[in-house]
Amino acid sequence: MKITIAIPSKGRISEPSLTILERAGLGLKDNSNRKLISSTFNKSIDVMFARASDIPEFVAEGVVDMGITGIDLIQESESDVEKLVDLIFGQTSLVLASPEDSEINSSDDLKDDMVVATEFPVLTKKYLDNLNLNLKIVKLSGSTEVAPMIGIADLITDLTSTGTTLKMHHLKIIDNILDSAIYLIANKKALETKTELVEAISTSIKGVIDAEGKKLVMMNVAKEDLDKVKEVMPSMAGPTISEVLSKEATVAVQAVIDEDEVFELVNDLRNAGAKDILVVPIERII
């Protein structure tokens, strides 16, 4: 039994998607020579490179079993897929924007005789329908930001993460349509017929996400200082304590902590009596 995972062949989420697979133990055997379908170090799992916009439909139709793509593309294609893991990168928003010098400052200023250009006609129409508006929608396949400048449209809807590109084209955001994120998704039939493998992939990738920004802190502590150390030691589920084979009354203490706590914590632990303190990266938390 094999599983194929589709990831974007190019664009802003292509490399991060590949990196997450690599950290989950699913790196490509030949990363320097990518093919349409490439083998991973797990003989049961292959990776297909595809356009991000095609991935939701590929997964829904069973062309591939799993995929990595954005919520915006899933909803735009109206694909029936199972969302498994939020990959915590590539957050963007689909926004409605108008020229900076226009009198269109909010959705209240929209009129039916206006034209909106977009790569997301389905989501745009749903947004307008909710407002009981019937603007003309012009579908573009790229460079949506220039549409008002060249007279094709009065407004646009487009994805943005920082708003910088919109500002460069003298556009202002007047409404937020959708907050999007990148997800690991699965074909619903594959969830039933390849359950074990789908869950193994999902669990491994979630483990990588959960380990992000975490460190393992290990130390030796004299039993007489243990209570003081426990007072300053944050962790996910309390520190793990085990006996140390030593002539002295010593225990080994370890805990998972947030990376931004390390600097102050190491000092606090030393002052509380901890010795031989190690701070170790974590690859996955299962």
C-alpha positions in Angstrom: 0.0 0.0 0.0 1.3 3.4 -1.0 0.4 7.0 -0.3 1.1 10.0 -2.4 1.3 13.5 -0.9 0.9 16.6 -3.2 2.8 19.7 -2.3 3.1 23.0 -4.3 5.7 22.9 -7.0 6.5 26.6 -6.6 5.4 29.6 -4.7 5.7 30.9 -1.2 4.6 27.6 0.5 6.6 25.2 -1.7 9.9 25.1 0.3 8.2 25.3 3.8 6.1 22.3 2.8 9.1 20.3 1.7 11.0 21.3 4.9 8.1 20.1 7.1 8.1 16.7 5.3 11.9 16.4 5.7 11.7 17.2 9.4 9.0 14.5 9.7 11.3 12.0 8.2 9.8 12.1 4.7 12.6 13.9 2.8 13.0 13.2 -0.9 15.6 10.6 -1.9 16.9 12.9 -4.7 16.1 16.4 -3.7 18.4 17.9 -6.3 16.4 16.3 -9.2 12.7 16.7 -8.5 10.3 14.8 -10.7 6.5 15.1 -11.0 6.4 12.2 -8.5 9.5 11.7 -6.2 10.3 8.9 -3.8 10.8 9.7 -0.1 13.0 7.8 2.4 9.8 5.8 3.3 9.1 3.3 0.6 5.4 3.6 1.2 5.2 7.3 0.6 5.7 9.4 -2.5 5.5 13.2 -3.1 3.8 14.8 -6.1 4.7 18.3 -7.1 1.6 20.2 -8.4 0.1 23.7 -8.6 -1.2 24.8 -5.2 -4.6 25.6 -6.7 -4.9 22.1 -8.2 -4.1 20.3 -4.9 -7.5 20.5 -3.2 -9.2 18.9 -6.2 -6.5 16.3 -6.7 -7.0 15.3 -3.1 -10.8 15.4 -3.3 -10.9 13.3 -6.4 -8.4 10.7 -5.2 -5.6 11.6 -7.7 -3.4 11.8 -4.5 -4.2 10.7 -1.0 -3.0 13.7 0.9 -1.8 17.3 0.2 -0.5 20.6 1.6 -2.4 23.7 0.5 -4.2 26.8 1.7 -7.7 27.1 3.2 -8.4 29.8 0.6 -7.8 27.4 -2.3 -9.8 24.6 -0.6 -12.8 26.9 -0.2 -12.4 28.5 -3.7 -12.5 25.1 -5.3 -15.2 23.9 -3.0 -13.3 20.6 -2.6 -14.6 18.0 -0.2 -11.5 17.1 1.8 -10.5 16.4 5.4 -8.4 19.0 7.1 -5.9 17.2 9.4 -3.1 19.6 10.6 -2.7 23.3 10.7 0.9 23.7 9.6 1.3 27.2 11.3 3.0 29.0 8.4 1.9 31.0 5.4 -1.0 32.8 7.1 -2.7 35.2 4.8 -5.9 37.0 4.4 -8.2 37.4 1.4 -9.1 41.1 1.4 -11.1 43.6 -0.6 -9.0 46.6 -1.7 -9.7 49.8 -3.6 -7.4 52.6 -4.9 -6.0 54.9 -2.2 -7.5 58.0 -3.9 -10.9 56.5 -4.4 -14.0 57.2 -2.4 -14.5 53.5 -1.7 -13.6 53.2 1.9 -15.8 50.4 3.2 -18.2 47.7 2.0 -21.0 50.3 2.5 -19.6 52.2 -0.5 -20.0 49.3 -2.9 -22.5 49.6 -5.8 -23.8 47.1 -8.3 -22.3 49.0 -11.2 -18.7 48.5 -9.9 -16.3 45.9 -11.2 -14.0 43.7 -9.0 -11.0 41.8 -10.3 -9.8 38.6 -8.6 -8.2 35.2 -8.7 -10.9 34.0 -6.3 -14.3 34.5 -8.1 -16.1 31.9 -5.9 -15.1 33.4 -2.6 -15.6 36.9 -3.9 -19.2 36.1 -5.1 -20.1 34.5 -1.8 -18.8 37.7 0.0 -20.9 39.9 -2.3 -23.9 37.7 -2.0 -23.8 38.0 1.8 -24.0 41.8 1.2 -26.8 41.4 -1.3 -24.6 43.0 -4.0 -24.2 42.0 -7.6 -20.9 43.6 -8.8 -19.4 42.3 -12.0 -16.5 39.9 -11.2 -13.6 39.7 -13.6 -11.3 36.7 -13.1 -7.6 37.2 -13.5 -4.8 34.6 -13.3 -2.2 37.0 -11.8 -1.1 40.6 -11.3 -4.5 41.4 -9.8 -3.1 44.5 -8.1 -2.7 46.4 -11.4 -6.4 46.0 -12.5 -7.6 49.3 -11.1 -4.6 51.1 -12.4 -5.2 50.0 -16.0 -8.9 50.6 -15.8 -10.1 46.9 -15.7 -11.8 47.1 -12.3 -12.8 49.5 -9.5 -11.7 47.1 -6.8 -9.8 43.8 -6.3 -9.9 40.9 -3.9 -6.5 39.4 -3.3 -4.3 37.5 -0.8 -2.0 39.5 1.5 0.1 38.7 4.5 1.6 42.2 5.3 -0.3 44.5 2.9 3.0 45.7 1.5 2.3 44.7 -2.1 -1.1 46.4 -2.0 0.5 49.6 -0.7 3.1 49.5 -3.5 0.3 49.5 -6.0 -1.5 52.4 -4.1 -4.3 50.2 -2.9 -6.0 50.3 0.5 -7.7 47.4 2.3 -11.4 48.1 3.0 -12.6 44.7 4.2 -11.3 41.3 5.2 -13.0 38.4 3.4 -11.2 35.3 4.7 -8.3 34.5 7.1 -6.4 31.6 5.5 -3.8 29.1 6.7 -1.8 26.2 5.3 -3.1 22.7 6.1 -2.3 19.1 5.7 -5.4 17.6 4.1 -6.5 14.1 3.1 -8.9 12.3 0.8 -11.9 11.0 2.7 -11.8 7.6 1.2 -8.0 7.3 1.9 -8.8 8.0 5.6 -10.9 4.8 5.5 -8.8 2.6 3.4 -5.3 3.7 4.3 -6.0 4.8 7.9 -2.9 3.6 9.6 -0.5 5.3 7.1 -2.5 8.5 6.9 -2.5 8.8 10.7 1.2 8.0 10.9 2.0 10.8 8.5 -0.4 13.2 10.3 1.0 12.3 13.7 4.6 12.8 12.6 3.9 16.1 11.0 1.9 17.3 14.0 4.9 16.3 16.2 7.1 18.6 14.2 4.7 21.5 14.5 4.3 20.9 18.3 8.1 20.8 18.8 8.5 24.2 17.1 9.9 26.7 19.6 10.5 24.0 22.3 13.7 22.9 24.1 14.5 20.0 26.4 16.3 21.1 29.5 18.2 18.4 31.5 20.1 18.8 34.7 21.4 17.1 37.9 20.0 18.3 41.2 20.9 17.4 44.8 17.8 16.0 46.5 18.0 18.8 49.1 17.6 21.4 46.3 14.9 19.6 44.3 12.0 21.6 45.7 13.7 24.9 44.9 14.3 23.7 41.3 10.8 22.5 40.8 9.5 25.9 41.9 11.3 27.7 39.0 10.9 24.9 36.4 8.0 25.4 33.9 7.1 22.5 31.6 4.4 21.0 29.5 3.3 18.4 32.2 5.7 18.9 35.1 9.4 18.0 35.2 10.5 14.3 34.9 12.6 13.2 37.8 14.7 10.1 38.0 17.4 8.7 40.4 21.1 9.1 39.5 23.5 6.3 40.3 25.9 8.4 42.4 27.5 8.4 45.8 25.7 11.7 46.4 21.9 12.0 46.9 21.3 13.3 43.3 18.4 13.2 40.9 18.2 13.9 37.1 15.5 16.4 36.1 14.3 17.1 32.6 11.4 19.2 31.2 10.2 20.6 27.9 10.1 24.4 27.9 9.4 27.3 25.5 12.6 28.5 23.7 12.0 32.1 24.8 12.2 31.0 28.5 15.7 29.4 28.2 17.8 32.5 28.9 16.3 33.4 32.3 15.5 29.9 33.3 19.1 28.6 33.1 20.2 31.4 35.6 17.2 30.6 37.9 18.1 26.9 37.8 21.7 27.5 38.7 20.7 29.8 41.6 18.3 27.0 42.8 21.1 24.5 42.9 20.9 22.7 39.5 24.2 21.5 37.9 25.3 20.0 34.6 22.5 21.8 32.8 21.9 20.8 29.1 19.6 22.5 26.7 18.7 20.3 23.7 16.7 20.9 20.5 13.5 18.8 20.0 12.7 17.4 16.6 9.2 16.1 17.4 6.7 15.9 20.2 4.3 13.0 19.9 
